[in-house]
Amino acid sequence: MANFIVGLTGGIGSGKTTIANMFAELGVDLIDADIIARQVVAPKAPALAKIADHFGEDYLLPDGNLNRAKLRAKIFTHSKTGRKEKNWLDNLLHPLIRQQLIQEIKSATSHYCILIAPLLIENKLTEIVDRNLIIDIDEQTQIARTMSRDNNSRTLVENIIKHQISRQQRLAAADDIINNSSTILTNTQQQVATLHQKYLKLSLNAL
């Protein structure tokens, strides 16, 4: 088990996965909440059956997987009903995800590990990490990158951002910050390298 855990988070489109992979290239074990979130709703998983019962079978794809695009539109397009449905979904999935995250942290073998979680702060996963690393970008860059990456409308992306905690709230919870607004990759890589050395020292001190 890693003796030091860094929680990595940021808003949609901030570059969490790209930066986490930079740490992985330095030999750091990653635990990704998004990957676990997909596993708990895999075909034939009990949680997926509950989602189909609640929303309807048409929220499943022909291959049995969850129709994420349709569910996302349902939750983030209709403000009143969407928030209620999001709460229902969160109450179903988040305890399952948290349980699996803890199991994977126990299996980590690097000096420190990184827990990548978009909802690190909202879901109080800060309670199980030693340090909060926030990936920060300005909102216009965030919107543009997400629209380009996911082929979503500006309205949908803006609604997703509204459902997340604010940039200011994330920064207030930060122990460390990586500014990822730059398009120059080496700028980000240098920030990662500096933090990697810092986390190695902190993990040794935690022994």
N, C-alpha and C positions, 0 to 999 in steps of 0.2 A: 504493500500500500504506500502511495506517495504520502510523505509527511507534511506536505504543504500544498494547498489547493488555491489556485487563482480562478476567480469567476470572471469570465469574459462576456461582456454584453454590449449592446448598442442598438439603435433603431434599425428598422428595415432598410436595407440598401447601404448600410454603413461599412460593410466589408468585413464582417465578423469571420466568415469562413476563410477568406483570403489571408487574413492576419493570423488566424489560428493555425493555418497550414504552414506559415512561416515559422511558428514555434515548433511545429511537428518536425520540420526539417532540421531543427536543432536538437532533436531527440526527446522532445517533450510529449508525453502521452496526452491525448485529447479525449474528452468525454463530451459528446455532442447531444444536447437535449433534443435538437430537431430530428436527429437520426433515431433516437429512442422514441420520440413522439410518433414517428412513422411505424416503428416496430409494434407499438401497442395497438395500432389500428390496422395491422396487416390482415390480409384475407383470413377468415376463420377465427380471428382474435375475438374474445368476448366483448371487448369495448366496441369493435366495429359493428357487431350484431346489435348492440344497444343504440348506436348511432343510426343504423338503418331502421330500427323500430321507431325511433323518435322523429327522424326527419323524413323517412320514406326510402324505399328500395331504389328510387331514382337518384339517390345520392351515392350510389355505387356504380362503378364502371362495369362494362361487360365482363372484364377479367376478374371481377370481385374486389378490386381495390377501391378505396375511397375516392370519390370525385372531389378532389380538393378545391378545384377552381369554383365549382358550383357551391360548395359549402362556404368558401371564402366570400363569394358574392352575397350569399344569404346573410352572413354575419355582419359584413362591413358595408352593405348597401342600404339596409333598412335600419335606421337609427334606433327606434324603440324596440321592435321585435328582435333586431339583431343583437342588441346588448343582452337581452334576456336569454337568447339562444347561446350567445357566447358564454354567459355565466354557467348555463347548463353543461356545455361542453367542457369548460374549464374544471368544473366540479367532478366530472367523470374522469378526465384524462390526467390532470395534474398530480393527484396522489400516486397513480400508476407510474408516471414518468419519474417522479421524485424517488420512489422506491428503487427503480432500475438505475438511476443516476448514482445513488449511494452504493449499490452493488458494484458498479463499474469503477467508481473511485477506489473502492477497496482492492480492486484488481490491478490498479495502476502500479507501475514499477519504476518510473522515472523519478528523479529527485523531487520534482514538483509536477503536478498535472494541471491541466486547464479544463475547466468546466465551461463549455460554450452554451449560453442560455439566453435567448432573446428576452425572456421574462425573469431574469435573475432577481431583479429588485422586486417586481410585482408579486412574484410567487414566494418571496422571502427565502430564496435559495442562498442569499447572503449569509444565512445562519450556518450553512455548512461549508463555507469557503473562508479562507484566511485573508484574502485581498480581492478588491473589486477593480477590474480593469475595464475602463469604458472606451469604446471605439467611437470617436466623435467626428461628425461631419456637419456642415451647414445644411439646413432643410432643403434648399433648392437643389443642391447636389444630390441629396438623399432621394428626392422625388425623381429627378432626371435619371439617376442610376437604376432605380427600381422600375420605372416605366420601360427603360431599355432592356433590362434583364428579364422581366416577367411578361412583357408585352401587355401590361395593364394600363387602363386609362388613368389620367391624372386624378380624376375624382375618386376612383377606388383607392389609389395610393394615399391621397390626402386623408381619406376616411380611416385607412389602416393606421396612419400616423396619429390621428386624433384618438384612437382607441389605445394607443401606447402612452406610457408616461412621457412627460415632456423632456426635452433636451436638458433643461435646467435641473430637473429632478435627478436625471442620470448623473450629471456632473457633480451635483451635491453629494451623491453617494460614492463618488470615485475616490479610490486610493491612488490610482494611476490612470493616465489618459494617453491614448494614441490619437493624434489628429490625422485622419485619413482623407482629408479634403483634397490633398495634392494628387496630381496625376503622375507624379514622379515616383516610381516604385522604390528607388533607393532611399528616399526620405522615410518611407514607412519601414523598410527593412532595417534602417539604422535605429529607429525607435524600438523595434522588436529586439534587436541585438542588445541594446542597452538594458532593457527591462529583463531580458533573459539572464544576464549576469547578476542583476539585482535579485531576481527570484532564486537563483542558485544560492546566493549568500544567505537569503532569508530561510531557505529550506534547510541549509546546514545549521543555522542558528536554532532552528526548531527541533533538531534532533535531541 
